[in-house]
Amino acid sequence: MSTHPLSHTNPILQVDDKGVAWITFDDPERKVNVLNKQVLTRLSEHLVELRNLALQSRVHVVVLWSAKSGFVAGADLAVIEAIEDPAEGAEGARFGQRIFRSLREVGVPTVAAVHGICLGGGVEIALACSHRVASDSPSTKMGLPEVLLGILPAWGGTTRLPRLIGVRRALDLLLSGRQVSSSAARRMGLVDEVVPADLFREKVAAFAAEAAANSAEKRGARRPFLKRLMDDTLPGRRWGLSIANRVVLFMAKKRVMAQTGGHYPAPLKILEVVGRSANKPLAKAFEFEAKAAGELVATSVSKNLIHVFHLREEARKQTGVDDETVEPGRVEYLAVLGAGVMGGGIAQLAAYRGVHVRMKDIRHDAVTSGLQHARKLFTGLVKRRKLQRREADQRMTLISGGLGYDGFLRQDLVVEAVVEKLDIKRIVLRETEDVVRKGCILATNTSSLSVNEMASALARPENFVGMHFFNPVHRMPLVEVVRGARTSDYAVATTYALALALGKVPVVTNDGPGFLVNRILGPYLNEAGFLLADGASVEAIDSAAKKFGMPMGPLRLLDEVGVDISRHAGQSLHEALGDRLSPSPPLVALADSGRLGKKGGLGFYRYESGKEKGPDPEIYAVLSRSVPPARVALEEREIRGRLVLAMVNEAARALEAGIVQRASDVDLAMIMGTGFPPFRGGLLRFADTIHNRTILSRLKELEERHGARFAPADLIHRLARENRGFYESFPG
Ligand SMILES: NC(=O)c1ccc[n+]([C@@H]2O[C@H](COP(=O)([O-])OP(=O)(O)OC[C@H]3O[C@@H](n4cnc5c(N)ncnc54)[C@H](O)[C@@H]3O)[C@@H](O)[C@H]2O)c1
């Protein structure tokens, strides 16, 4: 192809001898293309130039594509983050909208050629083009993740998407932020054609040539510029008036409210904009979109969600150790000791991600049920169309199981998930150490035992680390990577990298009772028991926590985890941390009653076939020794304050004890491990909005009324005295 380079700054414009203008995104400073003012201004200059070339019939079609492995990853987040003023936010939206609209004013077809990741502003460029084509590469993914950052697609995306693919499908993408493959994008009408990735340029050129030919044919003579401009301001398809679409919007709003409790303004705004702009001229619809974006971008919810996004991204880029020279080992062969609830889950996840897994148990039936558990999870994925049957079968063949140590010499890492008994774990680990190669990492999935105490049984404690998954393994995103006193950087980095490869969010902690998340949850769950003892009802306690934004209340969570497991975890914390963790009498009474929680069909709630059927009316009779005969109406604020401050106080103690070094570790772990509400930005980011002076005085009040368990941590005294926040004092 002979080309005339017309410009060298990103994006680059070249026109070939067939009259195809290629606009190539290629940010010289980053791995991915992002859109900022400079890039958009350059794009706009190209479009003005192209309009002239089109008028002179020197350009017949424009292709927008990328020289990188991805198309465009979206707008520059740093810019969005810095906006505090809604008017400024709306202006930023109008700026992008104007430029993207000019894609339709060039006078010739515009083709977005998408290969690799195409998110947010990238999709909005594609939507503004007259044609869209995507490569069949598995890396090609399209999505509008704005809602996950508390905003909406404001460069025309919220307006154009329903007009292109219909309201129902558009809302699915806009409200979930999910990414779709090119074949799914084709099915929903988001792209016109999918072409082979290995012949991408040729196929795109052919597609563009055809688009140019069709458009010339259709138009006969070129439409006058004013007419084209008019077309763009005419109403879109008349979807807005249909009753079916009103129902779709109504139902979507109901779902959003049920899922978010109204805590997230972005999905509601998206519904409002889509509803209001129905049947309106584009110019009006864009204005709704811009104003809504301005309002959203300035909210604290959006700032918090962007904060959480950064935390996740940072975790993804790190190795888990400070020493940058440490190279993590690659785990291709993984063994799992114990084929129970956790072992089976870990094995399935690893096989799903392409790792060879060997499960070892001491009972045949356990191995069989571990394999069955994995098979069931794969079948679920097939049913939900996340995997094809053939792929599921293939991955299932990666898992094998048995009672012996055969094949252990080739293992890169072994995760121990046998019963929670220190002496058994020490024996099993010692035995395993003898049958693996020297460099193999041994990891324990214990949730309450000391990594250091296990390490002391080993000849190579440097290769030993905690790898604490949460239950259910396939759903819970957090893995605590626990560094023992003698654990090497290599062991931490290898385990951290494995957690990432399994699609998890790792947080490195030091060894200590309950590590990080269970330690902070302990006082919270226990406080729910004390609230019951003070006469609060099950509903009042759980609803206060849910209104704060927790995915479920503490009593419902105790049922979910299992009353027996919670009791055991509570006892370990009590033994290790002392009286402030003395189990509350109602929790002891519940455990004594023999109720198991959800798995047994009865806990604080009743369950039928695994479905919750509301609080059990008998529960107060069951707990009668520890709760008053009649319910007392405690204020929601009081309940919430006690639950949340119990967590903040314990988090402060965990920081003090050096379990983690950064406030952000606490926040990421609590969000990923307990579902702590992301819109609050994390436990300590939330605490920082109340300030440590207020926290101190509230804790002192609670200590006076309810006893020493609320005694403020020394760290809180210190931070209150210095008038400093957690993030300020534990940055990074
Ligand atoms: N269940 C949870 O919610 C949860 C969450 C996080 C961590 N954990 C931890 O994971 C570990 C396993 O828990 P689980 O719930 O899967 O238990 P489980 O009882 O379901 O499974 C334990 C399995 O280990 C097997 N086993 C016992 N001794 C063995 C040995 N010497 N060698 C090989 N296998 C042996 C048992 O036969 C059983 O199949 C525990 O340390 C637990 O604390 C559990």
The ligand as a Gaussian input file, in Angstrom:
#p B3LYP/6-31G(d) Opt

LIG

0 1
 N      -15.238000     -24.034000      54.333000
 C      -14.898000     -22.758000      54.403000
 O      -15.752000     -21.854000      54.440000
 C      -13.442000     -22.378000      54.374000
 C      -13.074000     -21.119000      53.912000
 C      -11.715000     -20.807000      53.839000
 C      -10.775000     -21.713000      54.260000
 N      -11.171000     -22.919000      54.727000
 C      -10.134000     -23.846000      55.170000
 O       -9.925000     -24.828000      54.169000
 C       -9.555000     -26.070000      54.757000
 C      -10.502000     -27.157000      54.292000
 O      -11.817000     -26.799000      54.634000
 P      -13.067000     -27.511000      53.982000
 O      -14.248000     -26.702000      54.372000
 O      -12.827000     -27.761000      52.556000
 O      -13.107000     -28.879000      54.776000
 P      -13.777000     -30.266000      54.354000
 O      -14.049000     -30.970000      55.617000
 O      -14.877000     -30.056000      53.391000
 O      -12.616000     -31.019000      53.577000
 C      -11.466000     -31.478000      54.179000
 C      -10.966000     -32.682000      53.393000
 O       -9.663000     -33.009000      53.823000
 C       -9.558000     -34.407000      53.822000
 N       -8.431000     -34.819000      54.648000
 C       -8.361000     -34.963000      55.968000
 N       -7.116000     -35.353000      56.321000
 C       -6.403000     -35.465000      55.190000
 C       -5.062000     -35.833000      54.887000
 N       -4.237000     -36.197000      55.851000
 N       -4.659000     -35.807000      53.617000
 C       -5.501000     -35.449000      52.626000
 N       -6.782000     -35.106000      52.867000
 C       -7.223000     -35.124000      54.117000
 C      -10.881000     -34.894000      54.303000
 O      -11.112000     -36.231000      53.938000
 C      -11.812000     -33.928000      53.578000
 O      -12.190000     -34.435000      52.320000
 C       -9.564000     -25.833000      56.250000
 O       -8.268000     -25.492000      56.656000
 C      -10.476000     -24.636000      56.413000
 O      -10.199000     -23.870000      57.561000
 C      -12.466000     -23.294000      54.780000

